[in-house]
Amino acid sequence: MSEFAFFRFMSNNMLTKEEEEHKEEIVQLTENVLQAKGIQCDASISKIPEEELKEILEKVRELRKKKKKKQSSTEAAKQEDGYVYKGR
């Protein structure tokens, strides 16, 4: 289902190159957004107007940004812990 939405994003030239390269992540996040909106089948996705498709993609981008920010924070904390703990 979300792969179909991904291809709709692609066919409408809505994705950045970087998003196209991370297809699996975009598909997974799109799945989450579609489930939250109660959209459950390709037929429903095919009937979504372009404006609503843009809204879905914006939600996907928000989730992706939050995920990246969380990962960056976690990695920074691990690095800080590594610098603090040198066995001294």
N, C-alpha and C positions, 0 to 999 in steps of 0.2 A: 504494500500500500504506500509506504513512504518513499519507496523507490520511484513510484509513479509521480509522486509530488516532486521529487528531485528532478525528474525529467521535464516536468512542467516548468520548474524554475529555470532549467537549462534552456528550454525552447523559447522562453520569454526573455532570455539574456539577463536574468536577475542575479546570477551568482558571480562572485569574483573568481579569478583564476585560482586563488588560494583555497576557496571553498570548493571549487570543482576538484581540486587535487585531494581534498579530504572528504571524498564522497561518503565513506562509511560513517564518519562522525556526523555529517550533515543528515544522512538518512536516519541515524539513530535518534538524533535530537528532533528531527521532523516527526518521527513516530511518536515521541513523547508529546509534542505540541498537538498533533492530530488527535491523539487519545484524549487529551485534556479538553479538546473542543468537541469531542464526541463524533468525530469523523472516522468511519470504520471501513470504508471500501473505496476501490478505485473509481467506481461510478460517481460517488460523492465528490471525489477529488476532481474528476473531469468537469464537473459542473460548477466548481468554485470560480467566482469571478476573479479577474486579475487583481483587483484591489484587495480582496480577502487573501489571495495567495501572497501578496506583498506583506500583509499583516502576519501571516504564518511565518514567512521567512524572517521578519523582524524579530519575532519571538524566538526563533531558532538562533539567530545571531546573539540575542540577549543571553540565552542559556549557554551558548558557546563562550561568550565573553566571561560570564561568571565562572564557568568551568576552568578556563585558562587562568583567570585571576586567582582562583583557589589553588590551582596547581603551582603557580608561581609563588604564592605565599608559603605553601608547604615546602617547596624546594628551597626557598630562602631560609626558612626556619631550620631545615636540615643542615644547610651550609653553616648557619650561625652556630648550631649545636656542634658541628664538626670543628669550628674554629675555637670554640670555648673548651671543648674537651680534647686536649692534646696529650692526656696522660700525665700531666705535670701536677 
